[in-house]
Amino acid sequence: MAGGGVRRVRVHLSLDDDELPQEAAAVRRALASLRVEPAPGDVGGSDLFVGVYGDRYGDIDPDRGVSQLEADYLEAGTRPRLVYVMPGSGARDPHLSLLLTRIQADDLTSYRRVSTADELAALVTDDVAMVLTEAFTAGPPGRDESEPLPRPSPRSRIPAPWHQLVGRDAEVEQLCALITGPARLLTVTGPGGIGKSRLAIEVAACCEPQFPDGAWFVDLAGVRDPALVAPTIAHALGVRESAGALPVESLKSYLATMQAVILLDSFETVTAAAPLIVDLLASAPAVRFFVTSRSVLRVRGEQEYPLEPLAVPVVGASDPSGSPAYQLFRERAEAANPPDG
């Protein structure tokens, strides 16, 4: 299109050209056929993410804790994401296998297994055309380059629990009172396996009606680089970055008008990012952060809730079946060994 102020579509292509030269050429041909070119530089300047993976994960950056391929995916945030997995040689890097497992479970990412470069080219052509049609034809033509893409409508995303919460009624009541009351940064602490995540999901779901923009779940278990916490939160909330803006600035702008509770699960892997949460809260007066962690964050405004183990039956008790710990053990045992029939 002519004119210096026309909004152009930019696609970030993430793949290993050395490992997948034919596939790289196929994707570039597909994009060229749509008159779309991969955006140079980092993911921040793009509107659409296309990732193609084989066996290689790449070298891990010691500062970020992930390879460039994974950093690209995480930094894609809430942009439309199209991911294609080639068959490879059968010797896939375990780090890439873990990343692909997480991507496949992400219902906001299109995940396809592809057999050949020609099939890849055809799929990319169709998929990119569909995404561009849905994302960009609805808005007014000639959108100015400086304008961010439309803000998505808020929608709650708390995962459905796998099992019933047992013996934690008092904790749910106390935590709900805190998160809907005085606590803007509430951290549930305790050792691994004590049930912090399951309890926090229950609390977030119970508190959700009190927040007009709902409750949100951000899984940080697979994040090792504190610098990726902001893009991961933005991804989970559906935040589109403005052209040229840092992920944290786009996130702060988005949160400024939200009334929501945001559950940050497994924060112990990125405790160095704790000051970021304080910074976000300063820009978002109606947002509450609800954190699970093996250790306290040690930042101002934090309220800790140490989670105690479930009560166990007293040795020699005539009927231990009434204890929460016994009920939980029985439930897990029955789930692991369902009755025949």
Secondary structure as UniProt FT lines:
FT   TURN            4..5
FT   STRAND          11..14
FT   TURN            17..19
FT   HELIX           21..33
FT   TURN            34..35
FT   HELIX           43..45
FT   STRAND          48..53
FT   TURN            62..64
FT   HELIX           68..75
FT   TURN            76..78
FT   STRAND          81..85
FT   HELIX           94..104
FT   TURN            107..108
FT   STRAND          109..113
FT   HELIX           117..136
FT   TURN            145..146
FT   HELIX           169..179
FT   TURN            180..182
FT   STRAND          185..189
FT   TURN            192..193
FT   HELIX           196..207
FT   HELIX           208..210
FT   TURN            212..213
FT   STRAND          215..219
FT   TURN            221..222
FT   HELIX           226..228
FT   HELIX           229..237
FT   TURN            243..244
FT   HELIX           247..255
FT   TURN            256..257
FT   STRAND          260..265
FT   HELIX           267..273
FT   HELIX           274..283
FT   TURN            285..286
FT   STRAND          287..293
FT   TURN            300..301
FT   STRAND          302..306
FT   TURN            315..316
FT   HELIX           320..322
FT   HELIX           324..336
//
